[in-house]
Amino acid sequence: MSLIIAQWMAAIFLLISLIHLYWAAGGKLGSEAAVPRVPGEGGGESRPAFKPSGFATLLVAVGLLLIAMLVCLRVGLYLPRVHHWSLQWVISAIAMLVFARAIGDSNLLGFFKQVKDSRFARLDTWAYSPLCVVLGAGLLAVAWI
């Protein structure tokens, strides 16, 4: 069972990493729905909260790939198994960060966000934040196998 969870965790983090790599390389498909939006001045059209650079997006892709590799190391999936306690705690810390992402900043992201009327906000409520809860739980399961 733990190997199945690890396979799913690694696959999901790899997929999300590849999507970020696509965006870092200049791809546009889906990128509008991946950045929070803030209301425009005087009730005008909303605008992106920030414009991620290609380099920053590449760093996110690499980070997500590293998480997938840590999962594989923990259970011996495609890589030699590592039993060291530090790996267990690093994966647990990442799980806490993923849970924190689901909770959000109380303004633009997470379950408790204030800005709720954009495509990103709807996807965040129904897909991104729930995915973070599942990924956080999966990471804890992998860490404490």
Secondary structure, 3 states (H helix, E strand, C coil): CHHHHHHHHHHHHHHHHHHHHHHHCCCCCCHHHHCCEECCHHHCCCEECCCCCHHHHHHHHHHHHHHHHHHHHHHCCCCCCCCCHHHHHHHHHHHHHHHHHHHCCCCCCCCCCCCCCCHHHHHHHHHHHHHHHHHHHHHHHHHCC
